[in-house]
Each structure stands twice: as C-alpha cells, then as structure tokens.
Amino acid sequence: MLDLVDCLTFCLTFPMATLWKHPNSRFWTAQYIDADGKRVKKTTKQEEKKAAQRVADAWEDAASMGRAGELTQAAGIRAISRTMEVAGLGKLKTPSIQEAFDLWYSSRTEKRSAATATRYKAIKKSFCDFLPSKRLSASIRSLTRKEIEQWRDSEIESGKAGSSADFGVTVIRGALNWMQNEELILNNPAGGIDPSDVSSPETREPFSDDEVKRILLVCDTEWLGMVLFSAWHSLRLGDAASLTWANIDTEKWTLSYIPKKTRRKLVDPLVLVLGVDVVRYLENLPRGSGSQPLFPSLYGRSSGSHAGLSNEFARLLSKAGVVIPKGRPKTGKGRQFSKKTFHSFRHFSLTRMVEVDIAPETRRMMGGHSLNSTAHLKYLHMRPEAQRDALAKMKTLTNGDES
C-alpha cells in the first residue's frame, strides 16, 4: 500500500492541471488527467483564475491519488473538500455507501418494470448486508473493487449460481456508473471485474411433443390458452397472463404485444400471425373487447411466490405426469434448477421453428430477439425425434449387408 510520500511521487509523474477559458463563458475550464489516465475538460464554475486553479489542482490531485489506490482516494476526497472551502464553495459532501445505493435505487427503478425493480432491490440489499455497518456509513468514494469481488464470491459460496452472482456484479456496476455520472464518485471500482470462474450456467430444456399433448389434456380453459400461446408463439409466462382482447385482431387473427423484458428497447409491438391451434382456441371463447383480460383468473398475478403462476404450472406438470429434470445439486442460497418450466415452451416453440426451416431472422423476430442476439441460440435444441427424422433421410452406407 502506498504511503503519503509514495503518493506524492506518483502524482508528480502526471502533468498538473491547466486552465482554459472559452471566449463565450465567464467560467474557467480545468484540463487534467482523470483517474483512468484520460485527459478531461471540466468547468470549475469559477470566474477568478486563482480560485479556478485551486479547484483544478484538487481534481488533479484526487484523480492521481485515485490511480494510486484506496487510501489515497480517501485522501483525495479530503483534498477536494479543503480546496472547495478555500474557493468559497463549502465542504464537499459525498453520500455514504448506503445512501448512494438508496439514491440510485430510488432514481433508476422508476424506469424499470416491477419485476426488474424487485430483482435490483434484492441485489442492493444483499450487497449492503454483506458490508460491515462501519463500511456502509463510509463515503461511497471509498468503495473498492476488492469488496465487490468478495461479495460476488460470497454469493457463489453460499450456493448461488455463478451466472446469478455475475448478474449481481453487472447491476452493481450499473449503479456505480450512475453514481459516476452524478459525480458522486471519481471512477467505477466495478469496471474491471471479470466474470466468475465457475461452471457454465444451466439452461432449460424444451418439452417433447408428447409432453405438450399430455399437458394440454390436464389444463382448464385458461391454462389451455396460456400453453397454446407459448407453444406456438414463444410467450413468456408473465406476457401470456397479461394478454387482453386489445392484443388480438380477430379479423386478421394476429397478436400484437410488446414483451415486458424488452419493453424499453422496442418502440413498436411485435405483430405475429396466430397459429392454427391458437385461432381455434380463440374462436371457441366468448368474444371480449378492449382491456378485458384473455385469461381473467390469471391476469395480473405474480409468477413467483407459493401461490404464483410458476408453482401452479408446476402442479399441472405433475398432474400430466411430466418428469421435471433437476440441475446440479445445491446447498445454501437459491433453489435447485428446474430444467422444465413454463419457459420450456419458449424453447419448444423456437426449436420447432428450426425444425421446419424458418429462417433465422424470422425466428428471432417472432421470438422477440434482436437480429444479432446471441441469447437466441440457447433456445435452439436438436430434439431426438427431429434427429431421427433427419437421419432417416440419409442413405445407408452398408445397404444392409453388414451383420
């Protein structure tokens, strides 16, 4: 760890801050090397050159100290605070780690779906619970990369999947990016964290044709529609349960909707021609209109919790005699991965599209994926029955002569 003398020596290896003034501005602009080693320009909000130079020097000192390490970053905060007082700007006020994450959560989750906000809240709580109370009350600018990595590793050690823990780091990194844009921190300590060195994430499996038929036999009217919409059109559980008659054009027999997961990315809704089974199902329903739910008893319900849609569907699978393969054994946090859930219909649907040679671009569009989506590939499977059909088209090599 660098001491004060080392820190000062380090700082002297970089050019000090300079000032520049635009002809049309009354404020001086500082030019200095930031904590990432990049030259930046930033207004000092000072009209007097001496006061502006003091502010610029403090920024340069703090950035240099930030490059040197954790302790020097704290010293940099104190340096900025002293310089701001001299410049008549008052003391530098930075929120604590707890306060900064609370500010981020309250400002950003307004633009996210309820499900995303819930997930962010759980990650924020987990991270803040991991840090000692003394660290939570410390300045957000003292947060280190090592602390974030230690939290990520503790999540994995407690039983969470590596992919879930890495997603947590992604959320923390995004929170810190927001704080950096708000000038609450000088640099993002999560910026250079690599993915965890753990086994690859587990993936869902598609249902077989026989399993889908057995599931349909045990469904009531509303679940029958849910299954058909997903098996034909790759709808996620929450999207299917949220459908209303306004999503259905009963003249053209099309479905128009924006998936909740990609709602912020899509401007226009997906418009899908409905499959034959779905059309037959809708023709047999009492015709509704407008905002009337397509599946009234399922509409608006959460997918999670004991009484949620996911568990209700799991009971349907049990009733249909569908065996649910489990993932790797787990202890501690998190549940053992279920390889077949309602989301398996999404895998089933997109895999069927591959098997009937629907073009990749069309598949991606129909599944709500972007044209360059790599995530789309994990939904594509070569089911045994399709492999048998494909192999049956290949000529024998032995003409049946070999015993």
C-alpha positions in Angstrom: 0.0 0.0 0.0 1.3 3.5 -0.9 2.2 5.9 1.9 2.0 9.7 1.6 5.5 10.1 0.1 4.9 7.4 -2.5 1.6 9.0 -3.3 3.1 12.4 -3.9 5.8 10.9 -6.1 3.2 9.1 -8.1 1.2 12.3 -8.6 4.3 14.2 -9.9 4.6 11.7 -12.8 1.5 13.2 -14.3 1.2 16.8 -15.6 -0.7 19.2 -13.3 -4.0 20.7 -14.2 -4.2 23.6 -16.5 -6.9 26.2 -17.2 -8.7 27.3 -20.3 -11.4 29.8 -20.8 -13.9 29.8 -23.7 -14.4 33.3 -25.1 -18.2 33.0 -24.6 -18.0 31.7 -21.0 -17.3 33.5 -17.7 -16.1 30.3 -16.0 -12.6 28.7 -16.2 -12.4 25.1 -17.5 -9.9 22.7 -15.9 -7.9 20.3 -18.1 -6.3 17.4 -16.2 -5.7 13.6 -16.2 -8.6 11.7 -14.6 -8.4 8.5 -12.5 -8.4 6.4 -15.7 -5.5 8.2 -17.2 -7.5 10.1 -19.7 -7.3 13.9 -20.2 -10.6 15.6 -19.5 -12.1 19.0 -19.5 -14.4 20.2 -16.8 -15.8 23.6 -15.8 -14.7 24.8 -12.4 -17.7 27.2 -12.1 -15.1 29.8 -11.0 -14.7 33.3 -12.5 -11.4 34.1 -10.7 -8.4 32.3 -12.1 -6.7 31.7 -8.8 -9.8 30.1 -7.3 -10.3 28.0 -10.5 -6.7 26.8 -10.3 -7.2 25.6 -6.8 -10.2 23.6 -7.8 -8.5 22.2 -10.9 -5.4 21.2 -8.8 -7.6 19.5 -6.3 -9.3 17.5 -9.0 -6.0 16.5 -10.5 -4.6 15.5 -7.1 -7.7 13.5 -6.3 -7.6 11.7 -9.7 -3.9 11.0 -9.2 -4.5 9.6 -5.8 -7.4 7.6 -7.1 -5.0 5.9 -9.5 -2.7 5.1 -6.6 -5.2 3.1 -4.5 -7.9 3.1 -1.9 -6.3 5.1 0.9 -5.1 7.8 -1.5 -8.6 8.1 -2.9 -9.9 8.9 0.6 -7.1 11.5 0.9 -8.1 12.9 -2.4 -11.6 13.5 -1.1 -10.3 15.4 1.8 -8.1 17.5 -0.5 -11.0 18.4 -2.7 -13.1 19.3 0.3 -10.4 21.7 1.6 -9.9 23.3 -1.8 -13.7 23.9 -2.2 -13.7 25.6 1.2 -10.9 27.9 0.1 -12.8 28.6 -3.1 -15.9 29.5 -1.2 -17.9 26.5 -2.4 -18.4 25.0 1.0 -17.4 21.5 2.1 -17.5 18.6 -0.3 -20.4 16.4 0.6 -20.4 12.8 -0.5 -23.1 10.3 0.5 -22.3 7.1 2.4 -22.3 3.8 0.6 -25.8 3.0 1.9 -27.1 6.5 1.0 -25.6 6.3 -2.5 -27.2 2.9 -3.3 -30.5 4.1 -1.9 -30.3 7.2 -4.1 -29.5 5.0 -7.2 -32.4 2.6 -6.5 -35.0 5.3 -6.0 -33.9 7.2 -9.1 -33.5 4.4 -11.5 -36.1 1.8 -10.7 -38.9 4.2 -11.7 -37.9 3.4 -15.3 -37.8 -0.3 -14.8 -40.6 -3.0 -14.7 -41.8 -4.1 -11.3 -40.0 -7.5 -11.7 -36.7 -5.7 -12.5 -37.1 -3.3 -9.6 -37.7 -6.3 -7.3 -34.6 -8.0 -8.5 -32.5 -4.8 -8.2 -33.8 -4.3 -4.7 -32.7 -7.9 -3.7 -29.2 -7.3 -5.1 -28.8 -4.0 -3.4 -29.9 -5.5 -0.1 -27.6 -8.5 -0.4 -24.6 -6.2 -1.2 -25.3 -3.8 1.6 -26.0 -6.6 4.1 -22.6 -8.1 3.2 -20.7 -4.9 4.1 -20.0 -4.2 7.8 -22.1 -1.3 9.2 -18.9 0.8 9.5 -18.3 0.5 5.8 -21.9 1.2 4.9 -21.6 4.6 6.7 -18.3 5.4 5.0 -18.1 7.6 1.9 -19.2 5.9 -1.4 -15.9 7.1 -2.8 -14.1 4.6 -0.5 -15.8 1.6 -2.0 -13.2 -0.8 -3.5 -13.1 -3.4 -6.3 -12.0 -6.0 -3.8 -15.1 -5.5 -1.7 -17.3 -6.0 -4.7 -15.4 -9.2 -5.7 -15.6 -10.5 -2.2 -19.4 -10.0 -2.1 -19.7 -11.8 -5.5 -17.6 -14.7 -4.3 -19.6 -15.0 -1.0 -22.8 -15.3 -3.1 -21.3 -18.2 -5.0 -20.0 -19.9 -1.9 -23.5 -19.6 -0.3 -25.0 -21.6 -3.2 -26.0 -19.1 -5.9 -25.2 -19.9 -9.5 -22.1 -18.1 -11.0 -24.3 -16.5 -13.6 -26.6 -15.1 -10.9 -23.7 -13.7 -9.0 -22.2 -12.2 -12.1 -25.5 -10.6 -12.9 -25.4 -9.1 -9.4 -22.0 -7.5 -10.3 -23.5 -6.2 -13.5 -26.2 -4.4 -11.5 -23.7 -3.0 -9.0 -21.6 -1.8 -11.9 -24.6 -0.1 -13.5 -25.4 1.6 -10.1 -21.8 2.8 -9.9 -22.0 4.1 -13.5 -25.0 6.2 -12.5 -23.1 7.5 -9.4 -20.2 8.4 -11.6 -22.4 10.3 -14.0 -23.9 12.1 -11.0 -20.4 12.9 -9.8 -20.8 11.1 -6.6 -17.6 9.0 -7.3 -14.5 9.7 -9.3 -14.3 6.3 -11.0 -16.1 3.0 -11.1 -14.4 0.3 -8.9 -16.5 -2.4 -10.6 -15.4 -1.5 -14.1 -12.7 -4.1 -14.5 -14.2 -7.1 -12.7 -14.1 -10.2 -14.8 -16.8 -12.9 -14.8 -16.5 -15.5 -12.1 -14.5 -18.6 -12.8 -17.3 -21.1 -12.2 -19.2 -23.7 -14.3 -21.4 -22.6 -17.1 -25.0 -21.5 -16.4 -27.7 -24.2 -16.6 -30.3 -23.9 -19.3 -33.9 -25.0 -19.8 -34.9 -28.0 -21.9 -37.8 -28.0 -24.4 -40.8 -30.2 -23.9 -41.3 -33.1 -26.2 -44.4 -33.2 -28.4 -45.8 -36.0 -26.3 -45.3 -33.9 -23.1 -47.0 -30.9 -24.6 -50.0 -33.1 -25.6 -50.2 -34.5 -22.0 -50.1 -31.0 -20.5 -52.9 -29.8 -22.8 -55.1 -32.7 -21.5 -54.9 -31.5 -17.9 -55.4 -27.8 -18.5 -58.5 -25.8 -17.7 -59.7 -23.3 -20.4 -57.4 -20.5 -19.3 -54.3 -22.6 -18.9 -55.0 -24.2 -22.2 -54.8 -20.8 -23.9 -51.6 -19.9 -22.0 -49.9 -23.1 -23.1 -51.0 -22.7 -26.7 -49.9 -19.1 -27.0 -46.4 -20.0 -25.6 -46.0 -23.3 -27.5 -46.8 -21.5 -30.8 -45.5 -18.0 -30.2 -42.8 -18.2 -27.5 -44.6 -16.0 -25.0 -43.1 -15.8 -21.5 -45.4 -16.6 -18.6 -46.0 -13.0 -17.5 -46.6 -11.9 -21.1 -49.2 -14.6 -21.7 -51.0 -13.9 -18.4 -51.1 -10.2 -19.3 -52.9 -10.5 -22.6 -56.1 -8.7 -23.2 -58.5 -8.7 -26.2 -56.9 -5.5 -27.3 -53.8 -7.6 -28.2 -55.9 -9.7 -30.6 -57.0 -8.7 -34.1 -59.9 -11.1 -34.7 -60.2 -10.2 -38.3 -56.6 -10.8 -39.3 -56.0 -13.2 -36.5 -52.8 -11.6 -35.3 -51.3 -11.0 -31.9 -49.8 -7.6 -31.2 -47.8 -7.1 -28.0 -44.5 -5.8 -26.5 -42.6 -8.3 -24.3 -42.1 -6.9 -20.8 -38.5 -8.0 -20.8 -37.6 -5.8 -23.9 -40.2 -3.1 -23.4 -37.5 -0.4 -23.0 -35.8 -1.5 -26.3 -38.8 -1.9 -28.5 -40.7 1.1 -29.9 -43.3 -0.9 -32.0 -45.1 -4.0 -30.8 -44.4 -7.4 -32.2 -47.2 -8.4 -34.7 -47.4 -12.2 -35.1 -49.8 -14.2 -37.2 -51.6 -16.6 -34.9 -51.0 -20.4 -35.2 -53.9 -22.7 -36.2 -54.4 -24.1 -32.7 -54.5 -20.7 -31.2 -57.1 -19.4 -33.7 -59.3 -22.4 -33.0 -59.0 -21.8 -29.2 -59.9 -18.1 -29.6 -62.9 -18.9 -31.9 -64.4 -21.1 -29.1 -64.1 -18.4 -26.4 -66.8 -15.8 -25.6 -65.7 -12.8 -27.6 -64.3 -10.0 -25.4 -63.1 -6.5 -26.2 -60.6 -3.8 -25.3 -58.9 -4.2 -21.9 -60.8 -7.3 -20.9 -58.2 -10.0 -19.9 -57.9 -13.0 -22.1 -57.4 -15.2 -19.0 -59.3 -13.4 -16.2 -58.3 -15.6 -13.3 -54.6 -15.5 -14.2 -54.4 -11.8 -15.2 -52.2 -9.6 -13.1 -50.9 -12.4 -10.9 -47.3 -12.7 -9.9 -45.2 -15.6 -11.3 -43.3 -16.1 -8.1 -44.4 -17.0 -4.5 -46.2 -20.1 -3.3 -49.5 -19.2 -4.9 -47.8 -17.8 -8.0 -48.3 -18.8 -11.6 -45.0 -20.8 -11.8 -45.9 -23.1 -8.9 -49.5 -23.5 -10.3 -48.0 -24.6 -13.6 -45.6 -27.0 -11.8 -48.6 -28.7 -10.3 -50.1 -29.1 -13.8 -46.8 -30.8 -14.9 -47.1 -33.2 -12.0 -50.7 -33.9 -12.9 -49.7 -34.6 -16.5 -47.0 -37.0 -15.4 -44.2 -34.9 -16.8 -40.9 -35.5 -15.0 -39.0 -32.3 -14.3 -35.2 -32.9 -14.6 -33.2 -31.1 -12.0 -29.9 -29.3 -12.3 -26.8 -29.6 -10.2 -27.3 -30.3 -6.5 -27.2 -27.1 -4.4 -26.7 -26.1 -0.8 -27.3 -22.7 0.8 -28.9 -19.9 -1.1 -31.0 -20.4 -4.2 -33.1 -23.3 -5.4 -32.1 -26.3 -7.4 -32.5 -25.5 -11.1 -35.6 -27.0 -12.8 -34.8 -27.8 -16.4 -38.5 -27.8 -17.4 -40.8 -25.0 -16.5 -43.3 -22.8 -18.4 -40.3 -21.2 -20.0 -39.6 -24.5 -21.7 -42.4 -23.7 -24.1 -40.3 -20.9 -25.4 -37.5 -23.3 -26.1 -40.1 -25.7 -27.6 -41.5 -23.1 -29.9 -38.2 -21.7 -31.2 -36.9 -25.2 -31.7 -39.9 -26.2 -33.7 -39.3 -23.2 -35.9 -35.7 -24.5 -36.6 -37.1 -27.9 -37.4 -39.4 -26.6 -40.1 -36.6 -24.4 -41.5 -37.9 -21.0 -40.6 -35.2 -18.5 -41.4 -33.0 -17.3 -38.5 -34.0 -13.6 -39.0 -37.7 -14.6 -38.9 -37.2 -16.8 -35.9 -35.5 -14.0 -34.0 -38.2 -11.6 -34.8 -41.0 -14.0 -33.9 -39.3 -14.7 -30.6 -38.7 -11.1 -29.7 -34.9 -11.3 -30.1 -32.8 -8.7 -31.8 -31.3 -9.8 -35.1 -27.8 -10.0 -33.7 -28.9 -11.7 -30.4 -26.6 -14.4 -29.2 -29.1 -15.3 -26.4 -31.4 -16.7 -29.2 -29.0 -19.6 -29.7 -29.6 -21.1 -26.2 -33.3 -21.6 -27.1 -32.4 -23.9 -30.1 -32.3 -27.6 -29.4 -32.0 -30.7 -31.6 -34.7 -32.9 -30.1 -34.3 -36.7 -30.5 -37.5 -37.0 -32.7 -36.1 -34.4 -35.1 -32.7 -36.1 -35.2 -34.4 -39.4 -36.1 -36.4 -37.7 -38.9 -33.2 -36.1 -40.2 -31.2 -39.3 -40.1 -34.0 -41.2 -41.9 -33.3 -39.0 -44.9 -29.7 -40.1 -45.1 -28.7 -43.0 -47.3 -27.3 -46.2 -45.7 -23.6 -46.8 -46.0 -23.8 -50.6 -45.9 -27.0 -51.4 -47.8 -28.0 -53.7 -45.0 -25.1 -56.1 -45.9 -23.3 -55.8 -42.6 -24.5 -58.0 -39.8 
